[in-house]
Amino acid sequence: MTDHPSTPDLKTAFDPSTLKYDASGLIPAIAQDAASGEILMMAWMNRQSLEETLASGRVTYWSRSRQQFWRKGDTSGHVQHLRELRVDCDRDCLLMQVEQIGPACHTNRRSCFYTLIEDGQEKVTAQPMIEP
């Protein structure tokens, strides 16, 4: 018996402790634009940041470099509103459908995935939406 639903349309209460966090207590979280499907960014969450995201509807990550919570948009104004949360089949990665206000990337681009690798070369595919 699994600790999560495996039958379509079967609902059970979500328990963040059933997720598979890494040794640091983190889980990768992918932000995807809810309207367009564009992948915006990947960052890390811990149990507390996930619980805050679910409670507030504002996406909150865990900053590994600053070792603190990072509620997207608090300093930049580039807020992410959670529209849908999904867990992958191994329960070790999250996919969030978000409403993104402004750029998602700290480089002021819409997406962090603006570098294309093609024929062994790197190509920048998007310019900043806002000049830094």
Stockholm file with secondary structure:
# STOCKHOLM 1.0

chainA/1-132         MTDHPSTPDLKTAFDPSTLKYDASGLIPAIAQDAASGEILMMAWMNRQSLEETLASGRVTYWSRSRQQFWRKGDTSGHVQHLRELRVDCDRDCLLMQVEQIGPACHTNRRSCFYTLIEDGQEKVTAQPMIEP
#=GR chainA/1-132 SS CCSSCCSTTCCCCCCGGGSCCCTTSCEEEEEEETTTCCEEEEEEECHHHHHHHHHHSBCEEEETTTTEEEETTTTTSCCEEEEEEEECTTSSCEEEEEEECSCSSTTSCSCSCCEEEETTEEEECCCCSSCC
#=GC SS_cons         CCSSCCSTTCCCCCCGGGSCCCTTSCEEEEEEETTTCCEEEEEEECHHHHHHHHHHSBCEEEETTTTEEEETTTTTSCCEEEEEEEECTTSSCEEEEEEECSCSSTTSCSCSCCEEEETTEEEECCCCSSCC
//
